Amino acid sequence: MSSEANTPLLQVRGLSVRFGAKEVVRGVGFDIAPGEKLALVGESGSGKTITALSLLRLAGEAQISGQALLRGRDLLSLSEREMRGVRGGEIAMVFQDPMTSLNPVYTVGRQMDEMLRLHTDLDQSARRARCIEMLEDVGISEAASRLDAYPHQFSGGMRQRVVIAIALLAGSRLIIADEPTTALDVTVQAQILKLMRRQIVDRGSAMILVAHDLAVVSEMADRVVVLYCGKVVERGLTSEIIQSPAHPYTRGLLDSIPKITDRRERLSQIPGTVPDIRTLGQGCSFRDRCFRAQAICSAETPALTPVRGSLDAACHFPLEETAT
């Protein structure tokens, strides 16, 4: 394996995001290697999307600190002009809702062409040919004529295919996909996941998948970073986290997934609700919902430390490995 393949494409260190007095992302860190698929997982409000948006400096008026090194270049210290070259060129994003991700007053072809005009030196004829090729790659038939159609003339699944095509057009090395299948039905969801996995692998791109659905994560990701109240509470290889997580929060997320062999009348659920980040003090932020919590969990904030195998967990009483 080449030294480039062993070098992280992106290194995130101590990433914190604050809106006024409210710190919504707190010291997040992870690496992603070329060709790797990494998932950010957690309930709504855990900081997944804000973490992803902050990497592209798209988090509005937020104050962002820490480091996000893209091949050694800190994205958080670049000028806005330099970031415009990064967005779409080096890092592309698939936003959450395909129904609102496309501009309704411009044709699909115009919106695709804009990506190539900004980030490539192709002439108009070559850009159109590239757009047609990309639409065909994502499974849209009669691609040449569909370039002149407007978003409202596409179904939800087809719009998401277009959004994915735009993200892949300029050959970005890193694709950030924010809940890319949330608004789609189950059949279309499976098609989109298969499409994304194939396109990412074929192009050698890396991907950050923002998700709350661990079933999707188990199919798509190589590694998982679990967020709770804006902090990393567990991270490791997907296979190890799915089979035998170390953090009680991750265990709760997994237990809440319905299984075809499950005979229980009610699904498991994590008790309580996510606390208000503004009121968090010392101790573990998950303690009031945790079945393993003890006095130390209120007094001391657990550090993210190695537990077993690839797993790191921020827990005073991590779970033991589940027998298989």
Disulfide bonds with the S-S distance in Angstrom:
none
